[in-house]
Amino acid sequence: MYKVYNGETVKESKELRKVVCEKMDEFMSKDEKVVLLDADLMGSLGSLSLKDKFNDRVINVGIMEAQEISSAAGFRLTGLKPFVHTFTAFASRRCLDQIFISSLYQKNPMTVIASDAGIQAVHNGGTHMSFEDMGLIRGLANSVVIEPTDSNVLSSVLEEVYRNDDKFYWIRLTRKNVFKVYEEGSKFEIGKGNLLKEGKDVTIIAIGMMVKEAQNAASMLEKEGISATVIDMFTLKPIDKDMIIKYCKDTKLVVTAENHSITNGLGSAVAEVLSENCPKKLVRVGVKERFGQVGTLEFLQEEYELRAEDIYKAVKNNL
C-alpha cells in the first residue's frame, strides 16, 4: 500500500545511490549468495564501504562493462545472486549482446542497476547520456524494466527484486536525490502503476523524474479548470495495461512524459496499449531525435522540453 506525499515540493535528503548501498548491505549481510559487480564506478555509487565489509563479494571489474555482464552471468550459473551497476549508457548500448546471450536467452537472471539516466547524466555529457536504453532493453524478451520515482519506490523495488530473483531486472535511476512523491513506508508492486490524482479531462502518465513534473503540470491545469488524472508508471515493462485502459478510455486526451526518447519508451508502450484496446489521442512529452550534451539539470530540462510547463503546453495545445 502506498500513500502519496501531498506536502510542499521538496527534494529527499537521501540520494538514491545511498538507498542502493543500504539495501545491498542488508542483502549481503543476510545472504552470502548476493554479489555486487561494478565497472570502476564504486566511488560514484558509494559502494567502497561495501567492498571493505564484504571483500570478495564486491567486485570491481574495471572499465569492462561487457565483461561485467558476462561475469555476473557466470556467477549466476554457480548459484550466486548478482547485482550489477554501471552508467545507463554503458549498461545498455555497450552490453546489449551480453544481456541477450548470457542472461535472457539462457534464462539466467540478474539485476542491472543503471545509473545517470537520460539528462540526469548532466555534466558527463552526450556520450554518457542515454535516451534509448529503456527501448533497447524492453525490446528483449522476458526483461523487466523499471524506473523508480523516489527513494521509497526504489527501496520497495529492490526488496521485491531480491525476494523474486528469477527474472532479468533493469532498474534505471539517478544517483542523486530526487523530489519526494510518496510517504515513508509505502510499498509498491512491480508491474502495477500508481494513481496519484484522478481527473476527467486528460490522463497524464509519467515515469521517473517526470512524475513530479506531471504532478506540477496537473496543478497548473487545475487552476484553469482542467481536471487531470496523474499516473506513475514506474514499471515500463510489464506495463500496467489494465490501469491505462481504465483511466484513459473516458478522458479526452492522453499525455505521456519521460526522460527518454519518445521512440520506443513510455510513450510508445502506452500507444501500443491504447491502439489495441481504446484508441485515444496521445501526445508524447520526451526527447525528440536528439543526442545529449553537457549542462545543469535545469538547463537540460528546458533544452529538451522536460518540464511541467512542457506537459502543460502539450495538454493546452491538444485538449
C-alpha positions in Angstrom: 0.0 0.0 0.0 1.3 3.4 -0.9 0.5 6.9 0.3 1.1 10.0 -1.9 3.0 12.8 -0.3 1.0 16.0 -0.6 3.2 18.5 1.3 5.3 21.3 -0.2 7.7 20.4 -3.0 10.9 19.1 -1.5 13.9 17.1 -2.6 14.6 14.0 -0.5 17.6 14.2 1.8 18.8 10.7 0.9 20.4 10.2 -2.5 19.2 7.1 -4.5 22.7 5.7 -4.5 22.6 5.7 -0.7 19.4 3.6 -0.9 21.1 1.1 -3.2 24.1 0.8 -0.9 21.9 0.4 2.2 19.8 -2.3 0.6 22.9 -4.1 -0.8 24.4 -4.0 2.7 21.2 -5.6 4.1 21.0 -8.3 1.4 24.7 -9.2 1.6 24.6 -9.3 5.5 21.9 -11.9 5.5 22.6 -13.8 2.3 26.1 -15.0 1.3 24.9 -15.6 -2.2 24.5 -12.0 -3.1 27.3 -10.4 -5.0 27.8 -6.8 -6.4 29.7 -6.0 -9.5 30.8 -2.5 -10.6 32.6 -1.1 -13.6 35.1 1.2 -11.9 32.3 3.3 -10.5 32.3 2.4 -6.8 33.1 5.9 -5.9 30.2 7.2 -8.0 27.8 4.6 -6.5 29.3 5.0 -3.0 29.9 1.3 -2.6 33.5 1.4 -1.4 32.4 0.8 2.1 30.7 -2.4 0.9 34.0 -3.5 -0.6 35.7 -3.1 2.8 32.9 -5.0 4.6 32.2 -7.9 2.2 35.6 -8.0 0.3 35.4 -10.8 -2.3 31.6 -10.4 -2.9 32.0 -6.8 -4.1 33.9 -6.9 -7.4 35.3 -4.0 -9.5 35.8 -5.4 -13.0 37.2 -2.2 -14.3 36.0 -0.3 -17.3 34.9 -3.5 -19.0 31.1 -3.4 -18.9 30.5 -6.3 -21.3 32.8 -8.5 -19.2 30.9 -7.3 -16.1 27.6 -8.8 -17.5 29.4 -12.0 -18.6 30.9 -12.4 -15.2 27.6 -11.8 -13.5 26.1 -14.5 -15.8 28.8 -16.9 -14.8 28.2 -16.2 -11.1 24.5 -16.8 -11.5 25.2 -20.2 -13.0 27.1 -21.2 -9.9 24.1 -20.3 -7.7 25.0 -16.7 -6.7 22.7 -13.7 -6.9 24.4 -11.0 -8.9 23.6 -7.3 -8.8 25.4 -5.2 -11.5 26.0 -1.4 -11.6 27.3 0.9 -14.2 26.1 4.0 -16.1 22.9 3.6 -18.1 24.5 4.3 -21.4 27.1 1.5 -21.0 24.7 -0.9 -19.3 22.5 -0.8 -22.4 24.4 0.1 -25.6 27.7 -1.5 -24.7 26.3 -4.6 -23.1 23.2 -5.4 -25.2 24.6 -8.6 -26.7 25.9 -9.9 -23.4 22.5 -9.2 -21.8 20.7 -11.0 -24.6 23.0 -14.1 -24.9 24.4 -14.6 -21.4 21.3 -13.6 -19.4 17.9 -13.5 -21.1 18.4 -16.1 -23.9 19.8 -18.6 -21.3 17.1 -17.8 -18.7 19.9 -16.8 -16.4 18.6 -13.9 -14.4 20.4 -10.9 -12.8 19.6 -7.4 -11.7 21.2 -4.4 -13.5 21.2 -1.1 -11.7 21.8 1.5 -14.5 22.5 5.0 -13.1 22.6 8.5 -14.5 19.5 8.0 -16.8 18.8 10.4 -19.6 19.5 14.1 -18.9 20.4 13.1 -15.3 23.9 12.3 -16.6 24.2 16.2 -16.6 28.0 17.1 -16.8 29.1 13.7 -18.1 27.6 14.9 -21.4 26.4 13.3 -24.7 28.5 10.1 -24.6 27.1 9.2 -21.2 23.6 10.4 -21.8 21.3 7.6 -22.9 17.9 8.4 -24.3 17.4 4.9 -25.9 18.2 2.5 -23.1 14.7 1.6 -22.0 13.7 1.0 -25.6 16.7 -1.3 -26.2 16.0 -3.4 -23.0 12.2 -3.5 -23.3 12.6 -4.9 -26.8 14.3 -8.1 -25.3 12.0 -11.0 -24.4 11.2 -11.5 -20.7 13.0 -8.4 -19.5 11.6 -6.3 -16.7 12.2 -2.5 -17.0 11.8 -0.2 -14.0 12.5 3.5 -13.3 11.8 4.2 -9.6 10.2 7.5 -8.8 11.8 8.3 -5.4 13.7 6.5 -2.6 10.5 4.8 -1.3 9.8 3.2 -4.7 13.5 2.2 -5.1 13.7 0.6 -1.7 10.5 -1.3 -2.2 11.5 -2.4 -5.7 14.9 -3.7 -4.5 13.2 -5.7 -1.8 10.9 -7.3 -4.3 13.8 -8.0 -6.8 15.8 -9.7 -4.0 12.8 -11.9 -3.0 11.9 -12.8 -6.6 15.3 -13.1 -8.3 14.1 -15.3 -11.1 13.9 -12.5 -13.8 16.2 -10.1 -15.5 15.6 -6.7 -13.9 16.7 -3.4 -15.4 16.5 -0.6 -12.8 17.1 2.8 -14.3 17.8 5.8 -11.9 19.8 8.8 -11.0 22.4 8.5 -8.3 21.4 11.9 -6.7 18.4 12.9 -4.6 15.0 13.4 -6.2 11.8 15.1 -5.4 9.6 13.4 -2.8 6.5 11.8 -4.3 5.5 9.2 -1.7 5.3 8.9 2.1 7.8 6.8 4.1 6.9 3.2 4.4 4.9 3.0 1.2 5.1 -0.3 -0.7 4.8 -0.9 -4.4 4.3 -3.8 -6.7 6.4 -4.2 -9.8 4.1 -4.2 -12.9 1.4 -2.1 -11.2 1.0 1.7 -11.9 0.2 4.1 -9.1 -2.7 6.5 -9.3 -1.6 9.9 -7.9 -4.6 12.0 -8.8 -7.9 11.3 -10.6 -9.4 13.7 -13.1 -11.9 13.7 -16.0 -10.4 15.8 -18.9 -6.9 14.4 -19.5 -4.7 11.5 -18.3 -1.0 12.1 -17.8 1.1 9.0 -17.5 4.7 9.7 -16.4 7.8 7.8 -15.3 10.9 8.6 -13.3 11.8 12.3 -12.8 8.8 13.3 -14.9 6.3 12.1 -12.3 6.8 15.2 -10.2 6.7 17.4 -13.3 3.4 15.7 -14.2 2.0 16.5 -10.7 3.1 20.1 -11.1 1.5 20.3 -14.5 -1.7 19.0 -13.1 -1.8 21.7 -10.5 -1.2 24.3 -13.2 -4.1 22.9 -15.3 -6.4 22.7 -12.3 -6.1 26.5 -11.9 -7.6 26.8 -15.3 -10.4 24.4 -14.7 -8.8 21.4 -16.4 -9.0 18.2 -14.4 -6.1 15.8 -14.9 -5.5 12.2 -13.9 -1.9 11.6 -13.0 -0.4 8.1 -13.1 3.1 7.0 -12.1 4.0 4.1 -14.4 7.3 3.3 -12.7 7.3 -0.2 -14.3 7.7 0.3 -18.1 7.7 -3.5 -18.7 5.4 -5.3 -18.0 3.3 -2.2 -18.3 0.0 -2.0 -16.4 -2.4 -2.3 -19.3 -5.5 -2.5 -17.1 -4.7 0.8 -15.4 -4.1 2.5 -18.8 -7.4 1.3 -20.2 -9.3 2.2 -17.0 -8.1 5.8 -16.8 -7.7 6.6 -20.5 -10.9 5.3 -22.0 -13.1 8.1 -20.8 -10.7 11.1 -20.9 -10.4 13.3 -24.0 -6.6 13.2 -24.2 -3.6 11.1 -23.0 -0.2 12.7 -22.4 3.0 10.7 -21.6 6.1 12.2 -20.0 9.5 10.6 -19.8 13.2 11.4 -19.5 13.9 9.2 -22.6 13.3 9.2 -26.3 9.7 9.3 -27.3 10.6 6.4 -29.6 10.2 3.0 -28.0 9.9 4.3 -24.5 6.9 5.0 -22.3 5.0 6.9 -25.0 5.4 4.1 -27.4 4.4 1.5 -24.8 1.2 3.4 -23.9 0.4 3.9 -27.6 0.6 0.2 -28.1 -2.0 -0.4 -25.3 -4.3 2.4 -26.5 -4.3 1.3 -30.2 -5.2 -2.3 -29.3 -7.8 -1.5 -26.6 -9.2 2.0 -26.6 -7.9 4.3 -29.3 -7.4 7.8 -28.0 -5.4 10.9 -29.0 -1.9 10.7 -27.5 0.8 13.3 -27.1 4.3 12.2 -26.1 6.5 14.5 -24.0 10.1 13.4 -24.1 13.3 13.6 -26.1 12.8 14.0 -29.8 15.6 12.9 -32.1 18.4 14.4 -30.1 21.7 13.4 -28.6 22.8 14.5 -25.1 25.1 17.4 -24.1 26.8 18.9 -21.0 24.7 21.1 -18.8 22.9 21.5 -15.5 19.8 19.6 -14.9 17.7 22.8 -15.1 19.2 23.8 -18.4 18.8 20.3 -19.9 15.2 20.1 -18.8 14.4 23.3 -20.6 16.6 22.4 -23.6 14.8 19.0 -24.1 11.4 20.2 -23.0 11.1 18.0 -20.0 9.4 20.4 -17.5 5.9 20.8 -16.0 5.5 23.7 -18.4 6.0 21.4 -21.4 3.4 18.9 -20.2 1.0 21.8 -19.5 1.6 23.1 -23.1 1.0 19.6 -24.5 -2.4 19.5 -22.8 -3.4 23.1 -23.7 -2.4 22.7 -27.3 -4.2 19.4 -27.8 -7.2 19.2 -25.5 
